[in-house]
Every structure is written in structure tokens, then in C-alpha cells.
Amino acid sequence: MSWLWDNLVDYVGDFVVIWTTIVVLVLAYRLVKNFKNITLHLANVPLLLVALIYLTIRTFPSLARMFGLAL
């Protein structure tokens, strides 16, 4: 029964990370969108996305394995 609890905690944690990442990306996009310099906007959003994906993969390996992104 312990394995069931471990898997449940693992997937709930991954779900929270996914939604937290989405919220952070939306907030970052809205913040960058307010800047008048379009170059800054185009440079920072993909960079932030790559950084968040990397941190998510390194922090939650089970999530990375689900998508085949293990590092």
C-alpha cells in the first residue's frame, strides 16, 4: 500500500509543478508584455521557459520520465 501512496504523492507534486510553471510563465509574459522594448520581450520569454523546464526536470525526475526528458 505504501507504493500507492508514494505514486500518488509523486503525481500530485508533478501536477502542482506543472500548474505553478504555467502560472509563472503567464505572469512573466504579462510582465514582459508591459515593456516597450520588443527585443527584450522576444529574448526573455523563451529563456525563462527553458530555465523553468530545466528546473522542473531536475527537481522532479518522475515528471521528466513521463515525457522522456530525463537528464
PyMOL Python script that loads the backbone (N, CA, C, O; Angstrom):
from pymol import cmd

cmd.read_pdbstr("""\
ATOM      1  N   MET A   1       0.822  -1.198   0.000  1.00  0.00           N
ATOM      2  CA  MET A   1       0.000   0.000   0.000  1.00  0.00           C
ATOM      3  C   MET A   1       0.862   1.256   0.000  1.00  0.00           C
ATOM      4  O   MET A   1       0.427   2.320  -0.441  1.00  0.00           O
ATOM      5  N   SER A   2       2.072   1.125   0.493  1.00  0.00           N
ATOM      6  CA  SER A   2       2.974   2.276   0.543  1.00  0.00           C
ATOM      7  C   SER A   2       3.315   2.783  -0.856  1.00  0.00           C
ATOM      8  O   SER A   2       3.446   3.989  -1.067  1.00  0.00           O
ATOM      9  N   TRP A   3       3.460   1.861  -1.815  1.00  0.00           N
ATOM     10  CA  TRP A   3       3.799   2.271  -3.179  1.00  0.00           C
ATOM     11  C   TRP A   3       2.698   3.119  -3.784  1.00  0.00           C
ATOM     12  O   TRP A   3       2.970   4.039  -4.556  1.00  0.00           O
ATOM     13  N   LEU A   4       1.435   2.810  -3.432  1.00  0.00           N
ATOM     14  CA  LEU A   4       0.307   3.594  -3.939  1.00  0.00           C
ATOM     15  C   LEU A   4       0.379   5.028  -3.419  1.00  0.00           C
ATOM     16  O   LEU A   4       0.190   5.985  -4.170  1.00  0.00           O
ATOM     17  N   TRP A   5       0.654   5.156  -2.137  1.00  0.00           N
ATOM     18  CA  TRP A   5       0.779   6.487  -1.534  1.00  0.00           C
ATOM     19  C   TRP A   5       1.952   7.249  -2.149  1.00  0.00           C
ATOM     20  O   TRP A   5       1.839   8.440  -2.439  1.00  0.00           O
ATOM     21  N   ASP A   6       3.077   6.559  -2.346  1.00  0.00           N
ATOM     22  CA  ASP A   6       4.253   7.203  -2.947  1.00  0.00           C
ATOM     23  C   ASP A   6       3.953   7.703  -4.358  1.00  0.00           C
ATOM     24  O   ASP A   6       4.326   8.817  -4.726  1.00  0.00           O
ATOM     25  N   ASN A   7       3.276   6.865  -5.142  1.00  0.00           N
ATOM     26  CA  ASN A   7       2.926   7.278  -6.507  1.00  0.00           C
ATOM     27  C   ASN A   7       1.951   8.442  -6.506  1.00  0.00           C
ATOM     28  O   ASN A   7       2.075   9.361  -7.315  1.00  0.00           O
ATOM     29  N   LEU A   8       0.986   8.406  -5.605  1.00  0.00           N
ATOM     30  CA  LEU A   8       0.005   9.487  -5.514  1.00  0.00           C
ATOM     31  C   LEU A   8       0.684  10.803  -5.158  1.00  0.00           C
ATOM     32  O   LEU A   8       0.417  11.833  -5.777  1.00  0.00           O
ATOM     33  N   VAL A   9       1.553  10.769  -4.170  1.00  0.00           N
ATOM     34  CA  VAL A   9       2.283  11.978  -3.768  1.00  0.00           C
ATOM     35  C   VAL A   9       3.149  12.471  -4.919  1.00  0.00           C
ATOM     36  O   VAL A   9       3.248  13.675  -5.158  1.00  0.00           O
ATOM     37  N   ASP A  10       3.772  11.541  -5.629  1.00  0.00           N
ATOM     38  CA  ASP A  10       4.630  11.901  -6.759  1.00  0.00           C
ATOM     39  C   ASP A  10       3.830  12.606  -7.852  1.00  0.00           C
ATOM     40  O   ASP A  10       4.257  13.644  -8.358  1.00  0.00           O
ATOM     41  N   TYR A  11       2.680  12.056  -8.220  1.00  0.00           N
ATOM     42  CA  TYR A  11       1.883  12.644  -9.296  1.00  0.00           C
ATOM     43  C   TYR A  11       1.221  13.951  -8.880  1.00  0.00           C
ATOM     44  O   TYR A  11       1.102  14.868  -9.693  1.00  0.00           O
ATOM     45  N   VAL A  12       0.793  14.049  -7.631  1.00  0.00           N
ATOM     46  CA  VAL A  12       0.225  15.314  -7.151  1.00  0.00           C
ATOM     47  C   VAL A  12       1.299  16.394  -7.161  1.00  0.00           C
ATOM     48  O   VAL A  12       1.030  17.532  -7.546  1.00  0.00           O
ATOM     49  N   GLY A  13       2.499  16.050  -6.746  1.00  0.00           N
ATOM     50  CA  GLY A  13       3.604  17.009  -6.787  1.00  0.00           C
ATOM     51  C   GLY A  13       3.906  17.454  -8.203  1.00  0.00           C
ATOM     52  O   GLY A  13       4.145  18.637  -8.450  1.00  0.00           O
ATOM     53  N   ASP A  14       3.896  16.504  -9.146  1.00  0.00           N
ATOM     54  CA  ASP A  14       4.134  16.852 -10.548  1.00  0.00           C
ATOM     55  C   ASP A  14       3.029  17.763 -11.080  1.00  0.00           C
ATOM     56  O   ASP A  14       3.303  18.710 -11.818  1.00  0.00           O
ATOM     57  N   PHE A  15       1.792  17.479 -10.709  1.00  0.00           N
ATOM     58  CA  PHE A  15       0.661  18.306 -11.131  1.00  0.00           C
ATOM     59  C   PHE A  15       0.813  19.733 -10.617  1.00  0.00           C
ATOM     60  O   PHE A  15       0.576  20.694 -11.349  1.00  0.00           O
ATOM     61  N   VAL A  16       1.208  19.864  -9.356  1.00  0.00           N
ATOM     62  CA  VAL A  16       1.420  21.193  -8.771  1.00  0.00           C
ATOM     63  C   VAL A  16       2.544  21.920  -9.499  1.00  0.00           C
ATOM     64  O   VAL A  16       2.438  23.118  -9.761  1.00  0.00           O
ATOM     65  N   VAL A  17       3.611  21.213  -9.824  1.00  0.00           N
ATOM     66  CA  VAL A  17       4.728  21.842 -10.537  1.00  0.00           C
ATOM     67  C   VAL A  17       4.291  22.309 -11.921  1.00  0.00           C
ATOM     68  O   VAL A  17       4.659  23.404 -12.348  1.00  0.00           O
ATOM     69  N   ILE A  18       3.517  21.499 -12.621  1.00  0.00           N
ATOM     70  CA  ILE A  18       3.052  21.884 -13.954  1.00  0.00           C
ATOM     71  C   ILE A  18       2.231  23.164 -13.880  1.00  0.00           C
ATOM     72  O   ILE A  18       2.472  24.098 -14.645  1.00  0.00           O
ATOM     73  N   TRP A  19       1.260  23.217 -12.965  1.00  0.00           N
ATOM     74  CA  TRP A  19       0.409  24.405 -12.884  1.00  0.00           C
ATOM     75  C   TRP A  19       1.166  25.611 -12.356  1.00  0.00           C
ATOM     76  O   TRP A  19       0.896  26.736 -12.778  1.00  0.00           O
ATOM     77  N   THR A  20       2.101  25.406 -11.448  1.00  0.00           N
ATOM     78  CA  THR A  20       2.923  26.525 -10.971  1.00  0.00           C
ATOM     79  C   THR A  20       3.766  27.075 -12.109  1.00  0.00           C
ATOM     80  O   THR A  20       3.909  28.290 -12.247  1.00  0.00           O
ATOM     81  N   THR A  21       4.324  26.193 -12.924  1.00  0.00           N
ATOM     82  CA  THR A  21       5.116  26.630 -14.075  1.00  0.00           C
ATOM     83  C   THR A  21       4.260  27.427 -15.049  1.00  0.00           C
ATOM     84  O   THR A  21       4.695  28.461 -15.557  1.00  0.00           O
ATOM     85  N   ILE A  22       3.050  26.955 -15.312  1.00  0.00           N
ATOM     86  CA  ILE A  22       2.150  27.669 -16.221  1.00  0.00           C
ATOM     87  C   ILE A  22       1.820  29.051 -15.678  1.00  0.00           C
ATOM     88  O   ILE A  22       1.848  30.033 -16.420  1.00  0.00           O
ATOM     89  N   VAL A  23       1.507  29.135 -14.391  1.00  0.00           N
ATOM     90  CA  VAL A  23       1.177  30.429 -13.784  1.00  0.00           C
ATOM     91  C   VAL A  23       2.369  31.375 -13.847  1.00  0.00           C
ATOM     92  O   VAL A  23       2.209  32.550 -14.178  1.00  0.00           O
ATOM     93  N   VAL A  24       3.561  30.875 -13.533  1.00  0.00           N
ATOM     94  CA  VAL A  24       4.761  31.724 -13.586  1.00  0.00           C
ATOM     95  C   VAL A  24       5.009  32.204 -15.013  1.00  0.00           C
ATOM     96  O   VAL A  24       5.367  33.364 -15.221  1.00  0.00           O
ATOM     97  N   LEU A  25       4.824  31.331 -15.989  1.00  0.00           N
ATOM     98  CA  LEU A  25       5.020  31.741 -17.382  1.00  0.00           C
ATOM     99  C   LEU A  25       4.017  32.808 -17.806  1.00  0.00           C
ATOM    100  O   LEU A  25       4.380  33.768 -18.485  1.00  0.00           O
ATOM    101  N   VAL A  26       2.770  32.643 -17.412  1.00  0.00           N
ATOM    102  CA  VAL A  26       1.750  33.643 -17.758  1.00  0.00           C
ATOM    103  C   VAL A  26       2.066  34.974 -17.098  1.00  0.00           C
ATOM    104  O   VAL A  26       1.974  36.021 -17.739  1.00  0.00           O
ATOM    105  N   LEU A  27       2.438  34.946 -15.826  1.00  0.00           N
ATOM    106  CA  LEU A  27       2.784  36.194 -15.139  1.00  0.00           C
ATOM    107  C   LEU A  27       4.024  36.838 -15.747  1.00  0.00           C
ATOM    108  O   LEU A  27       4.080  38.059 -15.897  1.00  0.00           O
ATOM    109  N   ALA A  28       5.013  36.028 -16.097  1.00  0.00           N
ATOM    110  CA  ALA A  28       6.221  36.571 -16.731  1.00  0.00           C
ATOM    111  C   ALA A  28       5.887  37.166 -18.092  1.00  0.00           C
ATOM    112  O   ALA A  28       6.411  38.218 -18.457  1.00  0.00           O
ATOM    113  N   TYR A  29       5.025  36.504 -18.836  1.00  0.00           N
ATOM    114  CA  TYR A  29       4.631  37.022 -20.144  1.00  0.00           C
ATOM    115  C   TYR A  29       3.919  38.367 -20.003  1.00  0.00           C
ATOM    116  O   TYR A  29       4.184  39.300 -20.761  1.00  0.00           O
ATOM    117  N   ARG A  30       3.022  38.455 -19.038  1.00  0.00           N
ATOM    118  CA  ARG A  30       2.302  39.719 -18.839  1.00  0.00           C
ATOM    119  C   ARG A  30       3.232  40.829 -18.382  1.00  0.00           C
ATOM    120  O   ARG A  30       3.066  41.984 -18.774  1.00  0.00           O
ATOM    121  N   LEU A  31       4.210  40.484 -17.556  1.00  0.00           N
ATOM    122  CA  LEU A  31       5.174  41.482 -17.103  1.00  0.00           C
ATOM    123  C   LEU A  31       6.037  41.968 -18.266  1.00  0.00           C
ATOM    124  O   LEU A  31       6.236  43.169 -18.445  1.00  0.00           O
ATOM    125  N   VAL A  32       6.545  41.020 -19.052  1.00  0.00           N
ATOM    126  CA  VAL A  32       7.405  41.378 -20.178  1.00  0.00           C
ATOM    127  C   VAL A  32       6.603  42.115 -21.250  1.00  0.00           C
ATOM    128  O   VAL A  32       7.134  42.992 -21.930  1.00  0.00           O
ATOM    129  N   LYS A  33       5.341  41.764 -21.399  1.00  0.00           N
ATOM    130  CA  LYS A  33       4.481  42.399 -22.391  1.00  0.00           C
ATOM    131  C   LYS A  33       4.332  43.897 -22.114  1.00  0.00           C
ATOM    132  O   LYS A  33       4.134  44.686 -23.038  1.00  0.00           O
ATOM    133  N   ASN A  34       4.427  44.282 -20.854  1.00  0.00           N
ATOM    134  CA  ASN A  34       4.291  45.686 -20.498  1.00  0.00           C
ATOM    135  C   ASN A  34       5.510  46.509 -20.891  1.00  0.00           C
ATOM    136  O   ASN A  34       5.421  47.734 -20.984  1.00  0.00           O
ATOM    137  N   PHE A  35       6.652  45.855 -21.123  1.00  0.00           N
ATOM    138  CA  PHE A  35       7.837  46.589 -21.561  1.00  0.00           C
ATOM    139  C   PHE A  35       7.640  47.046 -23.003  1.00  0.00           C
ATOM    140  O   PHE A  35       7.019  46.349 -23.806  1.00  0.00           O
ATOM    141  N   LYS A  36       8.165  48.199 -23.315  1.00  0.00           N
ATOM    142  CA  LYS A  36       8.012  48.727 -24.672  1.00  0.00           C
ATOM    143  C   LYS A  36       9.035  48.149 -25.640  1.00  0.00           C
ATOM    144  O   LYS A  36       8.832  48.197 -26.853  1.00  0.00           O
ATOM    145  N   ASN A  37      10.124  47.606 -25.125  1.00  0.00           N
ATOM    146  CA  ASN A  37      11.181  47.083 -25.988  1.00  0.00           C
ATOM    147  C   ASN A  37      10.833  45.660 -26.422  1.00  0.00           C
ATOM    148  O   ASN A  37      10.896  44.733 -25.615  1.00  0.00           O
ATOM    149  N   ILE A  38      10.471  45.484 -27.680  1.00  0.00           N
ATOM    150  CA  ILE A  38      10.053  44.170 -28.173  1.00  0.00           C
ATOM    151  C   ILE A  38      11.215  43.176 -28.196  1.00  0.00           C
ATOM    152  O   ILE A  38      10.997  41.971 -28.078  1.00  0.00           O
ATOM    153  N   THR A  39      12.424  43.662 -28.343  1.00  0.00           N
ATOM    154  CA  THR A  39      13.584  42.766 -28.337  1.00  0.00           C
ATOM    155  C   THR A  39      13.735  42.096 -26.983  1.00  0.00           C
ATOM    156  O   THR A  39      14.023  40.902 -26.904  1.00  0.00           O
ATOM    157  N   LEU A  40      13.542  42.861 -25.922  1.00  0.00           N
ATOM    158  CA  LEU A  40      13.602  42.305 -24.573  1.00  0.00           C
ATOM    159  C   LEU A  40      12.545  41.226 -24.404  1.00  0.00           C
ATOM    160  O   LEU A  40      12.804  40.171 -23.826  1.00  0.00           O
ATOM    161  N   HIS A  41      11.372  41.497 -24.907  1.00  0.00           N
ATOM    162  CA  HIS A  41      10.267  40.542 -24.828  1.00  0.00           C
ATOM    163  C   HIS A  41      10.617  39.243 -25.557  1.00  0.00           C
ATOM    164  O   HIS A  41      10.424  38.154 -25.018  1.00  0.00           O
ATOM    165  N   LEU A  42      11.119  39.360 -26.753  1.00  0.00           N
ATOM    166  CA  LEU A  42      11.419  38.170 -27.548  1.00  0.00           C
ATOM    167  C   LEU A  42      12.586  37.374 -26.986  1.00  0.00           C
ATOM    168  O   LEU A  42      12.656  36.160 -27.179  1.00  0.00           O
ATOM    169  N   ALA A  43      13.497  38.034 -26.298  1.00  0.00           N
ATOM    170  CA  ALA A  43      14.663  37.343 -25.753  1.00  0.00           C
ATOM    171  C   ALA A  43      14.366  36.677 -24.413  1.00  0.00           C
ATOM    172  O   ALA A  43      14.868  35.583 -24.152  1.00  0.00           O
ATOM    173  N   ASN A  44      13.575  37.300 -23.570  1.00  0.00           N
ATOM    174  CA  ASN A  44      13.390  36.814 -22.204  1.00  0.00           C
ATOM    175  C   ASN A  44      12.361  35.703 -22.056  1.00  0.00           C
ATOM    176  O   ASN A  44      12.541  34.817 -21.220  1.00  0.00           O
ATOM    177  N   VAL A  45      11.305  35.721 -22.829  1.00  0.00           N
ATOM    178  CA  VAL A  45      10.266  34.706 -22.654  1.00  0.00           C
ATOM    179  C   VAL A  45      10.786  33.301 -22.979  1.00  0.00           C
ATOM    180  O   VAL A  45      10.583  32.394 -22.172  1.00  0.00           O
ATOM    181  N   PRO A  46      11.445  33.078 -24.124  1.00  0.00           N
ATOM    182  CA  PRO A  46      11.981  31.725 -24.364  1.00  0.00           C
ATOM    183  C   PRO A  46      13.053  31.323 -23.353  1.00  0.00           C
ATOM    184  O   PRO A  46      13.141  30.160 -22.960  1.00  0.00           O
ATOM    185  N   LEU A  47      13.862  32.287 -22.938  1.00  0.00           N
ATOM    186  CA  LEU A  47      14.896  31.994 -21.949  1.00  0.00           C
ATOM    187  C   LEU A  47      14.272  31.558 -20.626  1.00  0.00           C
ATOM    188  O   LEU A  47      14.735  30.600 -20.008  1.00  0.00           O
ATOM    189  N   LEU A  48      13.234  32.249 -20.194  1.00  0.00           N
ATOM    190  CA  LEU A  48      12.527  31.886 -18.966  1.00  0.00           C
ATOM    191  C   LEU A  48      11.877  30.516 -19.106  1.00  0.00           C
ATOM    192  O   LEU A  48      11.910  29.715 -18.172  1.00  0.00           O
ATOM    193  N   LEU A  49      11.297  30.246 -20.246  1.00  0.00           N
ATOM    194  CA  LEU A  49      10.665  28.952 -20.486  1.00  0.00           C
ATOM    195  C   LEU A  49      11.681  27.815 -20.391  1.00  0.00           C
ATOM    196  O   LEU A  49      11.418  26.801 -19.743  1.00  0.00           O
ATOM    197  N   VAL A  50      12.826  27.976 -21.026  1.00  0.00           N
ATOM    198  CA  VAL A  50      13.872  26.948 -20.978  1.00  0.00           C
ATOM    199  C   VAL A  50      14.362  26.748 -19.547  1.00  0.00           C
ATOM    200  O   VAL A  50      14.564  25.613 -19.114  1.00  0.00           O
ATOM    201  N   ALA A  51      14.553  27.844 -18.810  1.00  0.00           N
ATOM    202  CA  ALA A  51      15.025  27.740 -17.429  1.00  0.00           C
ATOM    203  C   ALA A  51      14.013  27.013 -16.551  1.00  0.00           C
ATOM    204  O   ALA A  51      14.398  26.176 -15.734  1.00  0.00           O
ATOM    205  N   LEU A  52      12.735  27.315 -16.705  1.00  0.00           N
ATOM    206  CA  LEU A  52      11.713  26.658 -15.888  1.00  0.00           C
ATOM    207  C   LEU A  52      11.579  25.178 -16.240  1.00  0.00           C
ATOM    208  O   LEU A  52      11.399  24.344 -15.353  1.00  0.00           O
ATOM    209  N   ILE A  53      11.667  24.853 -17.512  1.00  0.00           N
ATOM    210  CA  ILE A  53      11.606  23.442 -17.912  1.00  0.00           C
ATOM    211  C   ILE A  53      12.800  22.683 -17.340  1.00  0.00           C
ATOM    212  O   ILE A  53      12.646  21.575 -16.827  1.00  0.00           O
ATOM    213  N   TYR A  54      13.984  23.276 -17.427  1.00  0.00           N
ATOM    214  CA  TYR A  54      15.182  22.627 -16.894  1.00  0.00           C
ATOM    215  C   TYR A  54      15.052  22.396 -15.384  1.00  0.00           C
ATOM    216  O   TYR A  54      15.343  21.306 -14.892  1.00  0.00           O
ATOM    217  N   LEU A  55      14.612  23.428 -14.653  1.00  0.00           N
ATOM    218  CA  LEU A  55      14.468  23.281 -13.200  1.00  0.00           C
ATOM    219  C   LEU A  55      13.415  22.244 -12.847  1.00  0.00           C
ATOM    220  O   LEU A  55      13.586  21.486 -11.892  1.00  0.00           O
ATOM    221  N   THR A  56      12.327  22.204 -13.607  1.00  0.00           N
ATOM    222  CA  THR A  56      11.279  21.213 -13.360  1.00  0.00           C
ATOM    223  C   THR A  56      11.808  19.803 -13.582  1.00  0.00           C
ATOM    224  O   THR A  56      11.532  18.902 -12.789  1.00  0.00           O
ATOM    225  N   ILE A  57      12.565  19.607 -14.655  1.00  0.00           N
ATOM    226  CA  ILE A  57      13.121  18.283 -14.958  1.00  0.00           C
ATOM    227  C   ILE A  57      14.114  17.853 -13.884  1.00  0.00           C
ATOM    228  O   ILE A  57      14.108  16.699 -13.456  1.00  0.00           O
ATOM    229  N   ARG A  58      14.961  18.774 -13.451  1.00  0.00           N
ATOM    230  CA  ARG A  58      15.965  18.434 -12.440  1.00  0.00           C
ATOM    231  C   ARG A  58      15.328  18.194 -11.071  1.00  0.00           C
ATOM    232  O   ARG A  58      15.821  17.375 -10.296  1.00  0.00           O
ATOM    233  N   THR A  59      14.246  18.897 -10.771  1.00  0.00           N
ATOM    234  CA  THR A  59      13.619  18.784  -9.457  1.00  0.00           C
ATOM    235  C   THR A  59      12.690  17.577  -9.375  1.00  0.00           C
ATOM    236  O   THR A  59      12.613  16.928  -8.332  1.00  0.00           O
ATOM    237  N   PHE A  60      11.987  17.272 -10.458  1.00  0.00           N
ATOM    238  CA  PHE A  60      11.005  16.191 -10.460  1.00  0.00           C
ATOM    239  C   PHE A  60      11.309  15.201 -11.585  1.00  0.00           C
ATOM    240  O   PHE A  60      10.726  15.286 -12.665  1.00  0.00           O
ATOM    241  N   PRO A  61      12.227  14.260 -11.326  1.00  0.00           N
ATOM    242  CA  PRO A  61      12.617  13.301 -12.367  1.00  0.00           C
ATOM    243  C   PRO A  61      11.458  12.436 -12.864  1.00  0.00           C
ATOM    244  O   PRO A  61      11.462  12.017 -14.021  1.00  0.00           O
ATOM    245  N   SER A  62      10.469  12.162 -12.015  1.00  0.00           N
ATOM    246  CA  SER A  62       9.353  11.326 -12.471  1.00  0.00           C
ATOM    247  C   SER A  62       8.554  12.043 -13.549  1.00  0.00           C
ATOM    248  O   SER A  62       8.054  11.408 -14.478  1.00  0.00           O
ATOM    249  N   LEU A  63       8.430  13.355 -13.432  1.00  0.00           N
ATOM    250  CA  LEU A  63       7.749  14.136 -14.460  1.00  0.00           C
ATOM    251  C   LEU A  63       8.551  14.093 -15.756  1.00  0.00           C
ATOM    252  O   LEU A  63       7.980  13.969 -16.840  1.00  0.00           O
ATOM    253  N   ALA A  64       9.852  14.195 -15.646  1.00  0.00           N
ATOM    254  CA  ALA A  64      10.715  14.143 -16.825  1.00  0.00           C
ATOM    255  C   ALA A  64      10.604  12.783 -17.515  1.00  0.00           C
ATOM    256  O   ALA A  64      10.565  12.709 -18.743  1.00  0.00           O
ATOM    257  N   ARG A  65      10.553  11.712 -16.727  1.00  0.00           N
ATOM    258  CA  ARG A  65      10.441  10.374 -17.314  1.00  0.00           C
ATOM    259  C   ARG A  65       9.115  10.205 -18.044  1.00  0.00           C
ATOM    260  O   ARG A  65       9.048   9.502 -19.052  1.00  0.00           O
ATOM    261  N   MET A  66       8.051  10.847 -17.540  1.00  0.00           N
ATOM    262  CA  MET A  66       6.755  10.754 -18.206  1.00  0.00           C
ATOM    263  C   MET A  66       6.841  11.297 -19.632  1.00  0.00           C
ATOM    264  O   MET A  66       6.185  10.775 -20.534  1.00  0.00           O
ATOM    265  N   PHE A  67       7.638  12.332 -19.838  1.00  0.00           N
ATOM    266  CA  PHE A  67       7.755  12.953 -21.150  1.00  0.00           C
ATOM    267  C   PHE A  67       9.042  12.557 -21.872  1.00  0.00           C
ATOM    268  O   PHE A  67       9.340  13.092 -22.939  1.00  0.00           O
ATOM    269  N   GLY A  68       9.800  11.635 -21.308  1.00  0.00           N
ATOM    270  CA  GLY A  68      11.029  11.175 -21.936  1.00  0.00           C
ATOM    271  C   GLY A  68      12.129  12.217 -21.947  1.00  0.00           C
ATOM    272  O   GLY A  68      12.923  12.269 -22.886  1.00  0.00           O
ATOM    273  N   LEU A  69      12.191  13.054 -20.909  1.00  0.00           N
ATOM    274  CA  LEU A  69      13.150  14.154 -20.872  1.00  0.00           C
ATOM    275  C   LEU A  69      14.185  14.006 -19.773  1.00  0.00           C
ATOM    276  O   LEU A  69      14.775  14.999 -19.348  1.00  0.00           O
ATOM    277  N   ALA A  70      14.416  12.801 -19.309  1.00  0.00           N
ATOM    278  CA  ALA A  70      15.345  12.624 -18.191  1.00  0.00           C
ATOM    279  C   ALA A  70      16.738  13.111 -18.559  1.00  0.00           C
ATOM    280  O   ALA A  70      17.240  12.837 -19.649  1.00  0.00           O
ATOM    281  N   LEU A  71      17.355  13.840 -17.630  1.00  0.00           N
ATOM    282  CA  LEU A  71      18.711  14.358 -17.856  1.00  0.00           C
ATOM    283  C   LEU A  71      19.713  13.551 -17.055  1.00  0.00           C
ATOM    284  O   LEU A  71      20.911  13.827 -17.107  1.00  0.00           O
TER     285      LEU A  71
END
""", "prot")
cmd.dss("prot")
cmd.show_as("cartoon", "prot")
cmd.util.cbc("prot")
cmd.orient("prot")
